[in-house]
Amino acid sequence: MHQGPGFLTPRQRRLAWLGFLLVAAQAPVSAKLSADSSWLFCLVVALMVATVIIADDAARRRPASAPSSD
């Protein structure tokens, strides 16, 4: 059974992972260094990027012959 293609190219996927790791690592550093709650923005961005990566994984795991829900 063939896997369906995701909507991210391999390069975009690597950049998404890199962005996720950088933003997720920045959040605790920002929380430690700043007095306000602006570090929550880092968590929101990391969650948005993680959602895109998970959606791409789901699209890749779908068989190529399965119809899309579009």
N, C-alpha and C positions, 0 to 999 in steps of 0.2 A: 504494500500500500504506500503510495507516494504522499508526502506531506505537502500541504498547500504553502504557497509563498506568503511571507509576512508583508506588512506594508512598509517596514523599514528595510533599507538596504543594509548589508553587513557593516558598512562604514558608519551609517547613522546609528545602528545598534550599538557599536562600540562607543561612539560619542555619547549616546544616551546613558550607557553604563558609567562612563567616566564622569559625566555631569552629575549623575545620581550619587556616586561615591564622594565627589568633591563637595557637593552641597550637604550631604548627610554628615560628612566630617566637619564641615564648617559650623553646623548648628551648635554643638556643645562648646566649641571655642567661642562663638559669639555669645552664648549664654553666660559663659564665665567672665568675658571681658566687658560686656555691656550691662548697664543697670536696667535698661528698659526691656520690653518683651519683643524686640524686633527680631530676635532669633527664631521666633515662630514662623516668620516668613520663609526661612531656610527649610523648615520642616514641610511647609505647604508645597514649596517648589519640588522638594525631594519626593513627596507623595505623588505629585502630578507626573513627574518623570517615571516613577515606578509604575504608575497606572498605564502609561504608554508602553512600557517594556512588557508588562503582563498582558496587555491586549495584543501586542505583537506575538508573544509566545502562544497565545490562544489561537491566533490566525495561522501560525506555523504548524500547530498540532492538528488542525482540522485537515482531514483528507482532501486531496486536490480535487476529487470528483464531487465533493459535497457542495451543494448550492449555498451561496452566501445569503444572509438575511437582509440584503439591501433591497 
